[in-house]
Amino acid sequence: MRSVIFAAFLLLTSLAGAQPVLRATQLAEFADGLSQPHDAAFSPDGKLIYLTDMRNSRIQVLDAMTLKPAGSFGAGELSYPHDAEFDKSGRLLVADTGNDRVAIYEVKGAQAKLVAELKGLSGPEGVAITPDGRVLVTNTRNATISVFRDGKLERTLAGPGTMDGELRNPHDIEAASDGSVYVVDSANNRVQVFDAALKHRASFGPELGLSAPKYLAIDGDRIWLADEYNHRILLLDRGHKLLGVLGSGERGRAADAFYKPEAVLARAPHVWVIDTYNDRIVLLRID
């Protein structure tokens, strides 16, 4: 596919003025048969991407650097999966939203076997593994976070509301290497940050003009965030300062335009945008 160089321009609604521009080269795109893909995870060796193909109720496996399909699995077992994450033993954990569980697979390439599940959830849409091995799951319907240790529910926290530590329609949850936990509090148009003990530490979002953010990716000391209803991807530092923007800010389907993108993967200098309502995933190199 011919490379396309683009610059995305947006205006801040805050006092910050023009948003920084990110320049990128489009390297690959995959859309064949996808239906509202939501999030994805790198294989432990980084060679493959496991993409939750939500409306097809399956996992699509792609080569990370070419986006060529390697196969798929989960059809007939999954129901509207949203998030995916590998644990320390190399098993793939899938937020199996329609089945109110986290499905756990042993995988080898595109071959997978369902070996376990975490139950008692309520519309789970995000799953994360902490450095100490706990599994954290966001429940969208009751606005809580479930904490599992060794396959057993340890506790449930948060609840509906707008105060610090409260949630509305939470989506992604990610654990950083230092133990910090990021929760995308979608209906509150913010991201909340918790410490390793899951005590609220900070929030950000209003100053960025977020509109229904969904999934984020931590890449070293940088954070990539899908700002769905603004049709853009934001790059932030770990102090939550805006560094740049991908996307035109208007609905579209091009190298510089997305339609309600819900997620992003990142591994410098590359970014994979899950362009949900364009039913595609796009690989970009940040220049």
KOLFIDO-354795 format. One record per residue (C-alpha): residue in three letters; x, y, z. Coordinates in nm, 3 decimals, padded with zeros to 5 digits. Layout:
BEGIN
+------+---------+---------+---------+
! resn !       u !       v !       w !
+------+---------+---------+---------+
!  Ala !       X !       Y !       Z !
...
+------+---------+---------+---------+
This chain:
BEGIN
+------+---------+---------+---------+
! resn !       u !       v !       w !
+------+---------+---------+---------+
!  Met !  00.000 !  00.000 !  00.000 !
!  Arg !  00.132 !  00.343 ! -00.093 !
!  Ser !  00.249 !  00.544 !  00.205 !
!  Val !  00.050 !  00.853 !  00.287 !
!  Ile !  00.192 !  01.141 !  00.486 !
!  Phe ! -00.052 !  01.353 !  00.671 !
!  Ala ! -00.092 !  01.614 !  00.941 !
!  Ala ! -00.399 !  01.634 !  01.160 !
!  Phe ! -00.517 !  01.974 !  01.277 !
!  Leu ! -00.769 !  02.041 !  01.552 !
!  Leu ! -00.861 !  02.337 !  01.770 !
!  Leu ! -00.882 !  02.314 !  02.147 !
!  Thr ! -01.201 !  02.429 !  02.309 !
!  Ser ! -00.999 !  02.536 !  02.611 !
!  Leu ! -00.759 !  02.826 !  02.647 !
!  Ala ! -00.466 !  02.622 !  02.525 !
!  Gly ! -00.500 !  02.737 !  02.163 !
!  Ala ! -00.408 !  02.519 !  01.868 !
!  Gln ! -00.336 !  02.157 !  01.947 !
!  Pro !  00.007 !  02.018 !  01.858 !
!  Val !  00.020 !  01.841 !  01.526 !
!  Leu !  00.150 !  01.487 !  01.486 !
!  Arg !  00.290 !  01.383 !  01.150 !
!  Ala !  00.265 !  01.020 !  01.051 !
!  Thr !  00.305 !  00.784 !  00.759 !
!  Gln !  00.039 !  00.523 !  00.694 !
!  Leu !  00.201 !  00.181 !  00.650 !
!  Ala ! -00.087 ! -00.066 !  00.638 !
!  Glu ! -00.461 ! -00.110 !  00.682 !
!  Phe ! -00.684 ! -00.411 !  00.742 !
!  Ala ! -01.062 ! -00.403 !  00.710 !
!  Asp ! -01.164 ! -00.728 !  00.542 !
!  Gly ! -01.471 ! -00.858 !  00.722 !
!  Leu ! -01.425 ! -00.657 !  01.042 !
!  Ser ! -01.735 ! -00.528 !  01.218 !
!  Gln ! -01.681 ! -00.265 !  01.487 !
!  Pro ! -01.342 ! -00.381 !  01.618 !
!  His ! -01.282 ! -00.244 !  01.966 !
!  Asp ! -00.941 ! -00.308 !  02.119 !
!  Ala ! -00.638 ! -00.531 !  02.073 !
!  Ala ! -00.334 ! -00.680 !  02.245 !
!  Phe !  00.016 ! -00.762 !  02.127 !
!  Ser !  00.127 ! -01.123 !  02.156 !
!  Pro !  00.397 ! -01.170 !  02.422 !
!  Asp !  00.665 ! -01.176 !  02.150 !
!  Gly !  00.516 ! -00.866 !  01.985 !
!  Lys !  00.476 ! -01.029 !  01.644 !
!  Leu !  00.097 ! -01.064 !  01.637 !
!  Ile ! -00.203 ! -00.852 !  01.725 !
!  Tyr ! -00.517 ! -01.006 !  01.878 !
!  Leu ! -00.804 ! -00.779 !  01.777 !
!  Thr ! -01.148 ! -00.798 !  01.935 !
!  Asp ! -01.382 ! -00.804 !  01.635 !
!  Met ! -01.682 ! -00.707 !  01.843 !
!  Arg ! -01.988 ! -00.746 !  01.622 !
!  Asn ! -01.847 ! -01.066 !  01.473 !
!  Ser ! -01.799 ! -01.202 !  01.827 !
!  Arg ! -01.448 ! -01.331 !  01.757 !
!  Ile ! -01.079 ! -01.254 !  01.788 !
!  Gln ! -00.902 ! -01.165 !  01.463 !
!  Val ! -00.529 ! -01.242 !  01.463 !
!  Leu ! -00.305 ! -01.018 !  01.249 !
!  Asp !  00.064 ! -00.983 !  01.178 !
!  Ala !  00.161 ! -00.672 !  01.373 !
!  Met !  00.375 ! -00.504 !  01.109 !
!  Thr !  00.184 ! -00.592 !  00.793 !
!  Leu ! -00.172 ! -00.639 !  00.927 !
!  Lys ! -00.200 ! -00.953 !  00.716 !
!  Pro ! -00.454 ! -01.193 !  00.869 !
!  Ala ! -00.322 ! -01.504 !  01.044 !
!  Gly ! -00.659 ! -01.650 !  01.143 !
!  Ser ! -00.936 ! -01.603 !  01.396 !
!  Phe ! -01.101 ! -01.780 !  01.689 !
!  Gly ! -01.378 ! -01.745 !  01.944 !
!  Ala ! -01.678 ! -01.765 !  01.710 !
!  Gly ! -01.953 ! -01.950 !  01.893 !
!  Glu ! -01.781 ! -01.894 !  02.231 !
!  Leu ! -01.760 ! -01.515 !  02.260 !
!  Ser ! -02.037 ! -01.256 !  02.259 !
!  Tyr ! -01.947 ! -00.897 !  02.168 !
!  Pro ! -01.590 ! -00.899 !  02.310 !
!  His ! -01.440 ! -00.558 !  02.381 !
!  Asp ! -01.093 ! -00.578 !  02.539 !
!  Ala ! -00.805 ! -00.826 !  02.545 !
!  Glu ! -00.485 ! -00.860 !  02.750 !
!  Phe ! -00.215 ! -01.122 !  02.799 !
!  Asp ! -00.129 ! -01.233 !  03.152 !
!  Lys !  00.216 ! -01.321 !  03.280 !
!  Ser !  00.178 ! -01.688 !  03.181 !
!  Gly !  00.095 ! -01.597 !  02.820 !
!  Arg ! -00.279 ! -01.663 !  02.836 !
!  Leu ! -00.513 ! -01.424 !  02.656 !
!  Leu ! -00.786 ! -01.270 !  02.872 !
!  Val ! -01.085 ! -01.138 !  02.678 !
!  Ala ! -01.355 ! -00.910 !  02.817 !
!  Asp ! -01.644 ! -01.121 !  02.685 !
!  Thr ! -01.903 ! -00.851 !  02.732 !
!  Gly ! -02.218 ! -01.025 !  02.612 !
!  Asn ! -02.146 ! -01.328 !  02.831 !
!  Asp ! -02.070 ! -01.119 !  03.144 !
!  Arg ! -01.733 ! -01.284 !  03.191 !
!  Val ! -01.364 ! -01.272 !  03.111 !
!  Ala ! -01.279 ! -01.565 !  02.883 !
!  Ile ! -00.927 ! -01.705 !  02.923 !
!  Tyr ! -00.752 ! -01.869 !  02.628 !
!  Glu ! -00.432 ! -02.059 !  02.578 !
!  Val ! -00.310 ! -01.946 !  02.238 !
!  Lys ! -00.047 ! -02.046 !  01.988 !
!  Gly ! -00.057 ! -01.819 !  01.688 !
!  Ala ! -00.416 ! -01.822 !  01.566 !
!  Gln ! -00.493 ! -02.149 !  01.746 !
!  Ala ! -00.671 ! -02.103 !  02.078 !
!  Lys ! -00.834 ! -02.312 !  02.348 !
!  Leu ! -01.078 ! -02.175 !  02.606 !
!  Val ! -00.937 ! -02.295 !  02.940 !
!  Ala ! -01.100 ! -02.082 !  03.210 !
!  Glu ! -01.326 ! -01.788 !  03.283 !
!  Leu ! -01.385 ! -01.518 !  03.541 !
!  Lys ! -01.757 ! -01.487 !  03.615 !
!  Gly ! -01.996 ! -01.268 !  03.812 !
!  Leu ! -01.935 ! -00.958 !  03.599 !
!  Ser ! -02.176 ! -00.698 !  03.460 !
!  Gly ! -02.106 ! -00.590 !  03.103 !
!  Pro ! -01.726 ! -00.611 !  03.133 !
!  Glu ! -01.550 ! -00.396 !  02.872 !
!  Gly ! -01.195 ! -00.355 !  03.005 !
!  Val ! -00.940 ! -00.597 !  03.148 !
!  Ala ! -00.590 ! -00.534 !  03.284 !
!  Ile ! -00.313 ! -00.729 !  03.454 !
!  Thr ! -00.126 ! -00.555 !  03.735 !
!  Pro !  00.247 ! -00.608 !  03.795 !
!  Asp !  00.161 ! -00.828 !  04.095 !
!  Gly ! -00.067 ! -01.050 !  03.884 !
!  Arg ! -00.413 ! -00.926 !  03.983 !
!  Val ! -00.678 ! -00.907 !  03.712 !
!  Leu ! -00.881 ! -00.585 !  03.702 !
!  Val ! -01.209 ! -00.567 !  03.512 !
!  Thr ! -01.439 ! -00.269 !  03.443 !
!  Asn ! -01.812 ! -00.338 !  03.464 !
!  Thr ! -01.997 ! -00.091 !  03.246 !
!  Arg ! -02.349 ! -00.167 !  03.369 !
!  Asn ! -02.288 ! -00.112 !  03.740 !
!  Ala ! -01.991 !  00.126 !  03.711 !
!  Thr ! -01.755 ! -00.084 !  03.923 !
!  Ile ! -01.411 ! -00.243 !  03.906 !
!  Ser ! -01.374 ! -00.611 !  03.994 !
!  Val ! -01.041 ! -00.727 !  04.133 !
!  Phe ! -00.943 ! -01.093 !  04.092 !
!  Arg ! -00.646 ! -01.273 !  04.241 !
!  Asp ! -00.563 ! -01.632 !  04.147 !
!  Gly ! -00.896 ! -01.663 !  03.968 !
!  Lys ! -01.106 ! -01.556 !  04.267 !
!  Leu ! -01.290 ! -01.229 !  04.322 !
!  Glu ! -01.096 ! -01.035 !  04.585 !
!  Arg ! -01.308 ! -00.720 !  04.599 !
!  Thr ! -01.523 ! -00.475 !  04.405 !
!  Leu ! -01.476 ! -00.100 !  04.419 !
!  Ala ! -01.603 !  00.231 !  04.278 !
!  Gly ! -01.971 !  00.269 !  04.185 !
!  Pro ! -02.184 !  00.514 !  03.987 !
!  Gly ! -02.124 !  00.886 !  04.023 !
!  Thr ! -01.912 !  01.184 !  03.927 !
!  Met ! -01.690 !  01.224 !  04.234 !
!  Asp ! -01.329 !  01.108 !  04.254 !
!  Gly ! -01.324 !  00.729 !  04.247 !
!  Glu ! -01.677 !  00.704 !  04.110 !
!  Leu ! -01.749 !  00.598 !  03.752 !
!  Arg ! -02.003 !  00.623 !  03.473 !
!  Asn ! -01.986 !  00.373 !  03.187 !
!  Pro ! -01.619 !  00.284 !  03.248 !
!  His ! -01.442 !  00.124 !  02.953 !
!  Asp ! -01.069 !  00.063 !  02.944 !
!  Ile ! -00.847 ! -00.015 !  03.239 !
!  Glu ! -00.467 ! -00.030 !  03.210 !
!  Ala ! -00.193 ! -00.100 !  03.462 !
!  Ala !  00.144 !  00.072 !  03.421 !
!  Ser !  00.474 ! -00.090 !  03.514 !
!  Asp !  00.492 !  00.119 !  03.834 !
!  Gly !  00.154 ! -00.016 !  03.949 !
!  Ser ! -00.050 !  00.291 !  03.858 !
!  Val ! -00.394 !  00.206 !  03.718 !
!  Tyr ! -00.569 !  00.414 !  03.452 !
!  Val ! -00.947 !  00.387 !  03.413 !
!  Val ! -01.121 !  00.550 !  03.117 !
!  Asp ! -01.435 !  00.692 !  03.278 !
!  Ser ! -01.617 !  00.732 !  02.950 !
!  Ala ! -01.950 !  00.890 !  03.042 !
!  Asn ! -01.771 !  01.134 !  03.273 !
!  Asn ! -01.541 !  01.234 !  02.982 !
!  Arg ! -01.227 !  01.177 !  03.186 !
!  Val ! -00.954 !  00.933 !  03.282 !
!  Gln ! -00.899 !  00.852 !  03.648 !
!  Val ! -00.563 !  00.742 !  03.784 !
!  Phe ! -00.533 !  00.514 !  04.087 !
!  Asp ! -00.230 !  00.394 !  04.279 !
!  Ala ! -00.134 !  00.026 !  04.314 !
!  Ala ! -00.371 ! -00.004 !  04.612 !
!  Leu ! -00.650 !  00.133 !  04.390 !
!  Lys ! -00.683 !  00.459 !  04.577 !
!  His ! -00.772 !  00.759 !  04.360 !
!  Arg ! -00.471 !  00.976 !  04.278 !
!  Ala ! -00.567 !  01.207 !  03.990 !
!  Ser ! -00.812 !  01.272 !  03.708 !
!  Phe ! -00.779 !  01.441 !  03.371 !
!  Gly ! -01.004 !  01.506 !  03.076 !
!  Pro ! -01.210 !  01.827 !  03.095 !
!  Glu ! -00.908 !  02.038 !  03.001 !
!  Leu ! -00.868 !  01.822 !  02.689 !
!  Gly ! -01.229 !  01.853 !  02.578 !
!  Leu ! -01.279 !  01.475 !  02.577 !
!  Ser ! -01.601 !  01.330 !  02.440 !
!  Ala ! -01.669 !  00.967 !  02.536 !
!  Pro ! -01.307 !  00.845 !  02.546 !
!  Lys ! -01.281 !  00.467 !  02.533 !
!  Tyr ! -00.942 !  00.284 !  02.535 !
!  Leu ! -00.584 !  00.390 !  02.597 !
!  Ala ! -00.235 !  00.251 !  02.555 !
!  Ile !  00.072 !  00.316 !  02.770 !
!  Asp !  00.396 !  00.327 !  02.573 !
!  Gly !  00.685 !  00.395 !  02.809 !
!  Asp !  00.640 !  00.746 !  02.946 !
!  Arg !  00.363 !  00.833 !  02.700 !
!  Ile ! -00.011 !  00.768 !  02.690 !
!  Trp ! -00.223 !  00.731 !  02.377 !
!  Leu ! -00.598 !  00.784 !  02.423 !
!  Ala ! -00.885 !  00.724 !  02.180 !
!  Asp ! -01.124 !  01.020 !  02.207 !
!  Glu ! -01.413 !  00.852 !  02.028 !
!  Tyr ! -01.678 !  01.116 !  01.963 !
!  Asn ! -01.412 !  01.372 !  01.867 !
!  His ! -01.282 !  01.128 !  01.601 !
!  Arg ! -00.924 !  01.166 !  01.722 !
!  Ile ! -00.633 !  01.004 !  01.904 !
!  Leu ! -00.444 !  01.201 !  02.170 !
!  Leu ! -00.082 !  01.166 !  02.276 !
!  Leu ! -00.009 !  01.267 !  02.637 !
!  Asp !  00.291 !  01.254 !  02.866 !
!  Arg !  00.266 !  01.082 !  03.204 !
!  Gly !  00.188 !  01.420 !  03.358 !
!  His ! -00.121 !  01.419 !  03.132 !
!  Lys !  00.004 !  01.711 !  02.920 !
!  Leu ! -00.113 !  01.704 !  02.559 !
!  Leu !  00.175 !  01.636 !  02.320 !
!  Gly ! -00.011 !  01.585 !  01.994 !
!  Val ! -00.320 !  01.477 !  01.804 !
!  Leu ! -00.397 !  01.229 !  01.526 !
!  Gly ! -00.717 !  01.272 !  01.328 !
!  Ser ! -00.892 !  01.560 !  01.157 !
!  Gly ! -01.155 !  01.603 !  01.427 !
!  Glu ! -01.424 !  01.538 !  01.169 !
!  Arg ! -01.580 !  01.206 !  01.076 !
!  Gly ! -01.407 !  01.055 !  00.775 !
!  Arg ! -01.223 !  00.760 !  00.631 !
!  Ala ! -00.872 !  00.850 !  00.526 !
!  Ala ! -00.521 !  00.851 !  00.661 !
!  Asp ! -00.602 !  01.172 !  00.849 !
!  Ala ! -00.965 !  01.099 !  00.938 !
!  Phe ! -01.137 !  00.842 !  01.158 !
!  Tyr ! -01.494 !  00.758 !  01.249 !
!  Lys ! -01.540 !  00.715 !  01.623 !
!  Pro ! -01.211 !  00.533 !  01.689 !
!  Glu ! -01.231 !  00.342 !  02.015 !
!  Ala ! -00.877 !  00.216 !  02.075 !
!  Val ! -00.511 !  00.245 !  01.996 !
!  Leu ! -00.199 !  00.032 !  02.036 !
!  Ala !  00.147 !  00.187 !  02.048 !
!  Arg !  00.507 !  00.078 !  02.023 !
!  Ala !  00.729 !  00.370 !  01.930 !
!  Pro !  00.755 !  00.485 !  01.659 !
!  His !  00.440 !  00.296 !  01.550 !
!  Val !  00.073 !  00.343 !  01.637 !
!  Trp ! -00.217 !  00.113 !  01.549 !
!  Val ! -00.553 !  00.295 !  01.540 !
!  Ile ! -00.863 !  00.078 !  01.582 !
!  Asp ! -01.101 !  00.288 !  01.373 !
!  Thr ! -01.413 !  00.124 !  01.507 !
!  Tyr ! -01.697 !  00.264 !  01.300 !
!  Asn ! -01.492 !  00.250 !  00.981 !
!  Asp ! -01.450 ! -00.121 !  01.058 !
!  Arg ! -01.074 ! -00.117 !  01.017 !
!  Ile ! -00.735 ! -00.106 !  01.188 !
!  Val ! -00.464 !  00.126 !  01.054 !
!  Leu ! -00.088 !  00.110 !  01.116 !
!  Leu !  00.092 !  00.445 !  01.130 !
!  Arg !  00.455 !  00.545 !  01.184 !
!  Ile !  00.496 !  00.866 !  01.381 !
!  Asp !  00.752 !  01.084 !  01.201 !
+------+---------+---------+---------+
